[in-house]
Amino acid sequence: MNKILIIFAHPAISRSTMNRAMKTAVDDLDGVTVHDLYRCYPDFYIDVAHEQRLCEEHDVIIFQHPFYWYSTPSIIKEWLDLVLQHGWAYGSEGRALEGKYYFHALTAGGDDSTYRHQGANLFTVSELLSPYRATANLCRMRWLPPFAVLGIHQGLADELIRSHALDYRRMVTAFRDEMVDLEAITDAPYLNSKLTDIIRQS
């Protein structure tokens, strides 16, 4: 069984609907650690040794966050700057993260039609995540496409919010239980665009 670390970052979780529902959907899963950065570090003084131990103890690392300005909330950038140290995360001796799976679970205001070359945002979500993919590559991690819930600004009905949250729970559970068909993911823009195909049946 894989151990899952969800590094959660939302600076205004009380005003969130989708991220809060997704977090709630996985909070009670055995083998899953949900680590809320803004709750743990309101002053941004990140305990680097603690964060490194958490990463070492888990097999799959997920960053869950809103897609702020085509990127992450600022505390994740602070986390990356401090935690991913040379000699630990990368470099000839830095192999602590080698082989671990890594992806983002994100929410964004625009829908999929806005994240394309002819769309309002000019780039795909995958292209905008390129710096994080490069980070995964440098740290010898196994990069996977994001779990993406788009179109938040259009308003999501309660039923759709519950459906996305349930899909997130299904996906996290499948990674924990090693029931993911990794070959089926290779051509998927988002993990949840073909969730039924990537989760193997027991």
ABEGO torsion letter per residue (X at the ends): XBBBBBBBBBABAAABAAAAAAAAAAAABBGBBBBBAAAABAAGBBBAAAAAAAAAABABBBBBBBBBGGBBBAAAAAAAAAABBBGAABEAABAAABGBBBBBBBBBABBAAABBAABAAGBBAAAAAAAAAAAAAAAGBBBBBBBBBBGAAAEBBAAAAAAAAAAAAAAAAAAAAGABBAAAAAABABAAABAAAABBBX
